[in-house]
Amino acid sequence: MDYSNPCPVAFTSRLVGGRWRARIVWALIRNEPLRFSELRRACPPVSDRILSKELKELESWGLISRCEYPVLPPKTEYRLTELGRTLEPLMRAMARWGLDHRSIITGLNELPSDGGPSR
């Protein structure tokens, strides 16, 4: 990851931005621990390859931990670390904003009944 950008918003956005990372963190905030298959169900339509890549990045940054159990079939669980838990207020604020403003944003982007542009 490029750490040279001095903007704290850009740094935070790099960590939890993108299509999947915020959704993974949010799923873990709401219900942890989660197994790989549970995370996949919480983030449709993420592929196994992408989910695995995102989990490895989040783990490398110390935001989540991975625990493997020596059982058959193999069992792996993911949890937020103490550092990852510090994202909870940010994620809850994003969730609240989304709930409060979704209808406004989607209403602005609806097509009029004649099919023409809305502006």
Number of C-alpha atoms within 10 A of each C-alpha: 8 6 9 7 9 8 10 9 10 12 16 11 12 14 16 19 13 11 11 18 19 18 18 23 25 21 19 21 18 9 12 16 19 19 15 17 13 15 24 18 11 16 19 10 9 15 11 13 8 12 19 13 12 18 22 15 16 19 18 11 14 14 21 22 19 17 12 10 11 9 8 6 7 8 12 16 17 21 22 25 14 12 12 19 17 12 18 17 10 11 18 13 11 14 12 12 11 13 10 11 11 11 11 10 11 9 11 10 12 11 12 10 8 7 8 8 10 12 7
